[in-house]
């Protein structure tokens, strides 16, 4: 108990220091809010029942909520899709600020967690014993939900990256599946020369993708230790590796000017004009539902490497469920969270097409043996699971990554539409990130 | 009055080509200016109708053929009825609920806003009272402030009152229509002659009776105009419900369709572009119907005003 409190106190102190201008950190210890909660107490809470609100857009949660309510008939879970990504974060921030209408549980993507943790909006789940789960989740997601001693959320899914490619298109032009990014560049040239309408990939500037690529290249452009934040998008080795190859793709006009998730994008994936897609392992479900007509054409492969023969991957996307500090029923909220992301709920979600972050499931034979009819019967999970184990440690996002990503297109995005180089764009992005951080009271790049 | 093409007289009668531009074809009897105007009008009409045509055409396609066919022509199975059924039943028929919500917001919000604007406009036009200039300044000022700028303060206010995430949060702000009030004010000043009111008063009619029996019929064209404006505004309102409502059960159609659209851009989400498109088509049908129904009153009203002059 004693250590527990001290640990929690240290966490709070750290956050207060970091969040100087974000929130006023009162001296009052919210009594009782740092108290450890035992499994027995959780069980009692579940038996007693009550209702909680969950804000999430992840579709597989519907089944989990049904199962959970069946198992604990006294508990009512109201699953609300309050918007996707940024829309939801804005709503969440508004609700926190207004002090009313805050849900008990909220879905938050990994890149955005830091922002809410710093804003003192999230409950530290280590008081429920969630800090014991370190080995239950793969490294990328786990490091994303933890900071120092605190656990701010439980990983819901993960996005170890892979290269999806249209086999039909590559075969037609006799192009081998690239294993390095240099080969990828060659393949891009060969493909576009063979069919001027076809592109190796689409890209109009995507912050998530860019950071994932830098991550894979061993870069750590963002560092963040309490109040000190470092942004290095000019000298970082991962950034350099990425810009070197990507600038050539841009200069030679080898990337389709199509934005991710647009209907044009779905169209390109379906008709073969976008031939590959380097993204997270959650993509298969989207292929099945959104790119129906290209079933059988696509396959998955390991992500191309920056150095020949290396085996390094990266994470793209993925989100977690957090318990909100301002929520009314935190014990039930945590119980639901654990059910959805640590115990029974996980299996239901995998069956519905989610890609797990739990190591046990990633290693289970049934999971690895699953054949994907969409990929011509390929056992794609083997590739994804291997990728999940190859994610470099030590990556972190900015404590205000939501903001940084929202201005990505104003700076780096220019490289995609005008004469600006990627390097210049990243430099401008760095400046924007440093300025904003300084305004918010962080010591950035000092 | 009228374009030359109407005054040309019987077919075959030749008018010299405007500005001496040589005619290339014999049957091109009409002056060139008219051809140009017609072409421009045609282009404008095309520009206005093309999105609508796109919407109608694509509402007939399945999700699959949406992605592998040319956007401006029919392709694949004719799936319109299927799409409509799916739109109405998808996700436990939530579309119908959104439709009813929108209807509620429009009837209560736009209807209420029109009612208040008519009362206020008439009062301001026909009665003198201290502070009228201040009211005028306030109304003009309010017209100038974009609704978007007021959304966040309104949210905080409603949140303190505990009204966010309830239909009140959408209906109450919709009741305020400074532009509608201004329009009614100007219209009432012109359309209701002071002599008529005086005559009614002399005949012993009370103010309320005068308003309902004498002024209101004269105000109909103005009322219809304001009603159309506020209706379209409320029907299409996106930002206000976006920040006020979190519970999809209270979404209006705009938010609901956006939520469906967003589904395509999430990991594991289902792309239902066909439903978004069909839903959009269904969404504009009532607006089109309202315009067709109400424009008669609107037009006759404008004409009446012009004769009175």
Interface residues (C-beta under 8 A of the other chain):
Chain A: X55 X57 X58 X59 X60 X80 X81 X82 X83 X84 X85 X87 X90 X91 X94 X95 X97 X98 X99 X100 X101 X157 X159 X260 X261 X263 X266 X267 X270 X271 X280 X282 X283 X285 X286 X289 X290 X291 X292 X293 X317 X318 X319 X352 X353 X354 X355
Chain B: X63 X64 X66 X67 X68 X152 X155 X156 X159 X160 X162 X164 X165 X242 X243 X246 X247 X248 X259 X262 X263 X264 X265 X266 X267 X268 X269 X270 X271 X273
